[in-house]
C-alpha cells in the first residue's frame, strides 16, 4: 500500500468518526432545551430596544 492511499484512508476514517461524534453531540439527551432556547433568540427583544421602532 502506498503512503498516499494510507493517509487518505486514515483521513476518511477520522472524518467519519468526527461526523458520528457531531451527530451524537447534537442528539444527546438534554440538548433539546439548549437548542429550543437558542431557537427563540431571534424573537426576544433586548431590554434597551423595548418600545423603540426603527424607521430606517
Secondary structure, DSSP 8 states (H G I E B T S, - for coil): --HHHHHHHHHHHHHHHHHHHHHHHHTSTTHHHHHHHHHHGGG---TTTTT-----
